[in-house]
Amino acid sequence: MTRNEKYKLVEDFIIENREAHYRLAYSYVRNKENALDIIQDAIEKALKSIDRLIEIRYLKTWFYRIIVNTAIDFIRKHQRMTFMDDDILSLYLPNVEDELADIDLQEAIDQLPLPYKNVIILRFFEDLQIDEISKVTGLNMNTVKTRLYAALKKLRLEVGEEFRI
């Protein structure tokens, strides 16, 4: 496969899955502008390192890994500051009773150490399987499972026993 063909496949993949990529970045920073910055940086990194993508069948996990690492770098650089858009905030205000459990859960997820937060986001927000998470994070599957179960245990302790995923 030529470099131009690979470039076109990556470009098409990014465009076709832009909502999922945005959602993944947003799940880390909870801010529209920051999520868009992360996506922009991730696209730039992907296009610069396109020659590292050897197997096109791993395109999804390759690009997810770039997004996750870019989001983690962003969080470290900005010392884990969390922002909330006014639009998102207004969504929580009208139906406070219905949303309290979601807010508590989101706060609990945000408080998890980054390795645990990663597996929760990838598993439950991005619906990736354990083997896909393993490829995205570069961890072996047993480590992913261990972190996932530990994160779920921490969330149950934080949110309460009524928490079930």
Protein Blocks (a to p, Z undefined) as FASTA:
>chain_A
ZZklmmmmmmmmmmmmmmmmmmmmmmmnopaklmmmmmmmmmmmmmmmmmmmmblmlmmm
mmmmmmmmmmmmmmmmnoopacddfklmmmmmmmmmlmmmmmmmmmmmmmpcfklmmmmm
mmmmnopafklmmmmnopafklmmmmmmmmmmmmmmmnopklcZZ
